[in-house]
Amino acid sequence: MIYYVSGPVAVLEPGLAVVDCGGVGYGCRVTAYTAGQLKLNQNARLYVTESIREDAFDLYGFISREEQHCFELLTSVNGVGPKAAMAILSAGGPQNFTLAVMTGDEKMLTAAQGVGKKIAQRIILELKDKIGGGAMELDFSSGPSPAAPVQQGNNAALATAALQELGYSPAEIAAALKGVDPTASTEEMIRYALRAMVMKG
């Protein structure tokens, strides 16, 4: 199994990045989100999901494990293949995809090429619980406690679960949500936390 490829980007085209790993070029299908963060001849690391069929062996490369996880969630939905999943993530990136599922935003999903209303509804129906369903069972005992009161509301719990699905740790989430308005909506809380993380990073 290929976990990731790392090296200079030898080829960068729409939907494709070739990473030179010790003289071997690995061609990875990439989203516009990932491609936008790559530069030709500069080193990059792409996390890889393999797709092996009788007539093809494709590598899908992602700039972050969060985006990779979203791709794998999408392709777990009946009727959503790799092409549609890549189109959805290209349209808005992992953060906007998660927001769309959590808030039931069909329009964001159907903005992706080849994704109709029925598929968008199925994605939301099947993934909303996977992204937010475990919110109330999250264990914050290993993280800092000052921001714990923020997690008490249902919206905060849903926002926390969505952020955890994106790969953030409980400690990072607690710090990012510190000071958030407890009456804010789930979407507002997620946006607040993502902005805080971006500014910190």
N, C-alpha and C positions, 0 to 999 in steps of 0.2 A: 504493500500500500504506500502511495506517495502522500506524505503529510503536508509538505510544502516544498516549493522550489525557490531558490535564492540565487541571485546573481544579477549581472547587468541586463537591462532590457534591450535585446538585439533588434526586435521588430515590434512596432506598435501601430496597429491598424484598428479601424472600427470593429469592435467585438473580438479582437485577437491581440494577445501579447506573447511574445516569444522570449523566454528567459534563458540566458546562456549559463548553464551549470557545468563548469569544468569542460567546456568545449562541446557539450551536448545541448541543443536547443529544445526546450520544452514549450510546445505551443499550447497556450491556455486560452479558452474562451473567457472573455471578461465582460463585465457590465460597464456601462458608461461611467458609473460611479467609481469603479476601480480604475478604469482607463484614465480618468481625469486626475488621478493621483500618481500616475506613472510618468516617467520621463525617459526618452530614448537615451540609451548608453549609460543610464544611471542605475545603481543597484536597487533591487526591489525584492521583497519577499511576498510570495503569493501562497495562500493556503489553498490546498487542492482538494476538490471532490472529483472522484473518478466516475465515469459513466461507461460501463462496458456492455456492449451488445454484440450480437453475432456479426454485424456488418460495420461496427465502428468502435473506436476506443477514444473517448473524448475526455479532456481534462478541463475542469472549470476552476479558474483561479480567482481568488478574492483577496482584497487588500487587508481584510480583517477577519477574525474568526466570527465576529458578530454578523457580518454580511454572509459568510459561509453558512452560519446557523440558520439565517433567514431563508437562504436558498434551499436548504435541506427541509425546513418546515414546509415551504411552498410545494416542493416536489412530493411531499408526503400526501398532499391533497389529491384525491381522485380527479383526473382530468387535467391536472396541471403538470406539464412536462418541463424539462429543463429550459426550452426556448421561452415559454411563457414566464417562468420564474425569473429568468435573466432580464426579460423585458420589464417586468414589474420593478425589479431592483434598479434597473437602469433609469426608470422614470422618476424614482424618488429616493433611492438609497435605503439602507436598512432602517434608519430612524423614521422616515416618513412611512415606510411600509408598516412598521409596528404601530405607529399612530393610526394609520388607516384601519388596521384590524381592530385595535382597541376602541376606536370611536365609530366603527361601522361605516367608514367613508368609502362607499362603492366608487365614487367618481375618481378618486386617486388611483384605484386599482384598474379601472377601465380606461384610464389615460394611457396605459401600456398597450402597445401594439398587439393585437390578437387576443385580448382579454375582454370578454363580453360580460354583460350584467350577471348572467347566471353563474359564471365561473367566479366572479367577484363575490357574489353572495355566498357561494360554497366555501371560498377561502375564509371569509369572515366567520361563517358558522363553525367551520372545523378548527380554526386556529385560535379563535378568541379565548377559549378555555385553556388551550395549551400555553398561550402567552400570559394570560392573567389568572387562570384557575387556581394556581398554587399560591396565590398571594398571601392568604391568611396563614399558611403553614411555614412561611419563611422564618429562619432562625437568625435573629440579630444579636445573639449573645456574644458572638465572636467579634463584633464590630463595636465602635464607640456608641455610648448610650445617649449623649446629649440630644440627638435629633430624633430619638425614639418616639416622642409624642406625635411627630409628624405622620408616623405610620398608622395612627389609630383609625383614621377615616377610611371608608371604603374606596374613595377615589385615590387616596394616597397608597393604599394597598395594591390597587390595580396598576398605578403608575410604577410602583416598586417592582411588581412582577414583570411589567413590560421592559423596564430597564435591566432587570436581571437576565431576561431572555436575550438582550442585546450584548450580554457578556460582562456587565459591570458587577463588581462585588458588592455585598451588603454594606461594607464600610464606605465605599465610593458613593453609593446611592444615598446613604444616610447623610453624608457630608454635602452632597449636591442638593438635597431637598431641605437642608437646614434653612429656615427663614421663609419657606414657601407659605403662601396663604392657605390655611387649612380648608377654606371654603372654595378653593379653586377647583376647576374641573380636572378630570384625569389627563386630558390632552394638555391643558395649561401647565399642570405639574410636570409632565414629561418634558415639555419644551423648556420649562424653567431649569430642570435638572441638566438637560443636554447643553443648554447655554452655559451653565455654571461649569460643567466639565470641560467644554471647549475653551472657556476663558482660563481655566486653571491649567489646561494642557498647553 
